[in-house]
Amino acid sequence: MKKLALAFLVAASALGGNVAYAGADDAKWVAQCVMDNQAEKVGIEVIAKYCTCMNEKMSDNETLSITQWEKTHPTEMRACERASGWK
């Protein structure tokens, strides 16, 4: 539960603290992405920036998770890796 709370807080701050504007659904997807990538050897802030970037590139009507979507969108994935400082 602590990891989920941390993921949500990081996601909220990555979305600029404006979760109400970004939408609770966006925060949920970003938090899940952060959780999916927590074992990676980069900081939580980098992961949150990456997940937020990926979420922003996705359609509001997308039904796939960010982790699922990134597998079919390598161009967007590479762009968000660069933007977040991941690579």
Backbone hydrogen bonds in HBPLUS format (Angstrom, degrees):
<---DONOR---> <-ACCEPTOR-->    atom                        ^
c    i                          cat <-CA-CA->   ^        H-A-AA   ^      H-
h    n   atom  resd res      DA  || num        DHA   H-A  angle D-A-AA Bond
n    s   type  num  typ     dist DA aas  dist angle  dist       angle   num
A0005-ALA N   A0001-MET O   3.01 MM   4  6.28 158.6  2.06 150.0 155.7     1
A0006-LEU N   A0002-LYS O   2.88 MM   4  6.10 158.8  1.92 149.1 155.2     2
A0007-ALA N   A0003-LYS O   2.86 MM   4  6.02 159.6  1.90 146.3 152.3     3
A0008-PHE N   A0004-LEU O   2.92 MM   4  6.13 155.3  1.99 146.5 153.1     4
A0009-LEU N   A0005-ALA O   2.96 MM   4  6.21 159.8  2.00 148.9 154.2     5
A0010-VAL N   A0006-LEU O   2.90 MM   4  6.12 162.5  1.93 154.9 159.6     6
A0011-ALA N   A0007-ALA O   2.87 MM   4  5.99 159.1  1.91 145.8 152.4     7
A0012-ALA N   A0008-PHE O   2.82 MM   4  6.01 156.8  1.87 148.4 155.0     8
A0013-SER N   A0009-LEU O   2.98 MM   4  6.22 158.5  2.03 146.2 151.5     9
A0014-ALA N   A0010-VAL O   2.84 MM   4  6.02 148.7  1.94 146.8 156.4    10
A0015-LEU N   A0011-ALA O   2.97 MM   4  6.15 139.0  2.14 142.7 153.1    11
A0017-GLY N   A0012-ALA O   2.73 MM   5  5.06 145.3  1.85 156.0 151.4    12
A0016-GLY N   A0013-SER O   3.05 MM   3  5.01 148.2  2.15 105.9 108.0    13
A0021-TYR N   A0018-ASN O   2.93 MM   3  5.31 125.4  2.24 106.3 120.1    14
A0022-ALA N   A0018-ASN O   2.88 MM   4  6.18 162.4  1.91 157.3 163.3    15
A0023-GLY N   A0019-VAL O   2.68 MM   4  5.53 143.7  1.80 143.8 152.9    16
A0026-ASP N   A0023-GLY O   3.07 MM   3  5.30 120.1  2.45 100.7 114.3    17
A0027-ALA N   A0023-GLY O   3.20 MM   4  6.60 161.8  2.24 152.8 157.0    18
A0028-LYS N   A0024-ALA O   2.96 MM   4  6.18 151.3  2.04 145.5 153.5    19
A0029-TRP N   A0025-ASP O   3.02 MM   4  6.32 160.1  2.06 151.4 155.6    20
A0030-VAL N   A0026-ASP O   2.90 MM   4  6.13 166.9  1.92 158.9 162.5    21
A0031-ALA N   A0027-ALA O   2.87 MM   4  5.92 160.5  1.91 145.1 151.2    22
A0032-GLN N   A0028-LYS O   2.99 MM   4  6.18 153.9  2.06 145.2 152.2    23
A0033-CYS N   A0029-TRP O   2.97 MM   4  6.21 156.1  2.02 146.6 153.3    24
A0034-VAL N   A0030-VAL O   2.89 MM   4  6.17 158.9  1.93 153.4 158.9    25
A0035-MET N   A0031-ALA O   3.00 MM   4  6.25 158.7  2.04 145.8 151.4    26
A0036-ASP N   A0032-GLN O   2.82 MM   4  6.08 154.5  1.88 148.8 156.5    27
A0037-ASN N   A0033-CYS O   3.05 MM   4  6.25 134.1  2.27 143.4 154.8    28
A0037-ASN N   A0034-VAL O   3.18 MM   3  5.22 134.7  2.39  96.7 108.8    29
A0038-GLN N   A0035-MET O   3.37 MM   3  5.19 172.1  2.38 104.5 106.6    30
A0040-GLU N   A0037-ASN O   3.03 MM   3  5.60 164.7  2.06 120.9 125.9    31
A0046-VAL N   A0043-GLY O   3.11 MM   3  5.33 121.6  2.47 100.7 114.1    32
A0047-ILE N   A0043-GLY O   3.09 MM   4  6.47 160.8  2.12 151.7 157.2    33
A0048-ALA N   A0044-ILE O   2.88 MM   4  6.07 159.1  1.92 146.6 152.5    34
A0049-LYS N   A0045-GLU O   2.95 MM   4  6.18 154.5  2.01 143.8 150.5    35
A0050-TYR N   A0046-VAL O   2.90 MM   4  6.12 160.7  1.94 151.2 156.7    36
A0051-CYS N   A0047-ILE O   2.86 MM   4  6.08 169.2  1.87 157.1 159.6    37
A0052-THR N   A0048-ALA O   2.92 MM   4  6.00 156.3  1.98 144.4 151.2    38
A0053-CYS N   A0049-LYS O   2.92 MM   4  6.06 158.5  1.97 146.9 152.9    39
A0054-MET N   A0050-TYR O   2.93 MM   4  6.22 163.6  1.95 154.7 158.9    40
A0055-ASN N   A0051-CYS O   2.90 MM   4  6.06 158.8  1.94 145.2 151.6    41
A0056-GLU N   A0052-THR O   2.95 MM   4  6.17 152.2  2.03 147.4 154.4    42
A0057-LYS N   A0053-CYS O   3.16 MM   4  6.45 137.0  2.35 142.8 153.9    43
A0057-LYS N   A0054-MET O   3.10 MM   3  5.17 130.8  2.35  97.4 110.6    44
A0058-MET N   A0055-ASN O   3.22 MM   3  5.26 144.0  2.36  98.4 108.5    45
A0062-GLU N   A0059-SER O   3.14 MM   3  5.27 167.4  2.16 110.8 112.7    46
A0069-TRP N   A0065-SER O   2.84 MM   4  6.01 164.8  1.86 154.8 159.5    47
A0070-GLU N   A0066-ILE O   2.91 MM   4  5.97 158.6  1.95 153.7 157.5    48
A0071-LYS N   A0068-GLN O   3.31 MM   3  5.68 139.9  2.48 104.3 114.1    49
A0072-THR N   A0069-TRP O   3.04 MM   3  5.58 150.4  2.13 113.7 122.0    50
A0073-HIS N   A0070-GLU O   3.25 MM   3  4.94 158.7  2.30  96.4 102.7    51
A0077-MET N   A0073-HIS O   3.03 MM   4  6.27 156.9  2.09 151.1 158.5    52
A0078-ARG N   A0074-PRO O   2.94 MM   4  6.09 162.9  1.97 148.5 151.4    53
A0079-ALA N   A0075-THR O   3.06 MM   4  6.28 158.9  2.10 146.2 152.4    54
A0080-CYS N   A0076-GLU O   2.94 MM   4  6.16 157.8  1.99 150.5 155.9    55
A0081-GLU N   A0077-MET O   2.89 MM   4  6.13 147.5  2.00 146.4 156.2    56
A0082-ARG N   A0078-ARG O   3.03 MM   4  6.29 159.7  2.07 149.6 153.8    57
A0083-ALA N   A0079-ALA O   2.92 MM   4  6.14 163.3  1.94 147.1 152.4    58
A0084-SER N   A0080-CYS O   2.95 MM   4  5.89 148.7  2.05 141.5 148.3    59
A0086-TRP N   A0081-GLU O   2.87 MM   5  4.85 128.7  2.13 153.2 157.3    60
A0087-LYS N   A0081-GLU O   3.37 MM   6  5.58 159.5  2.41 114.8 116.9    61
A0085-GLY N   A0082-ARG O   3.18 MM   3  5.23 144.6  2.31  99.2 109.5    62
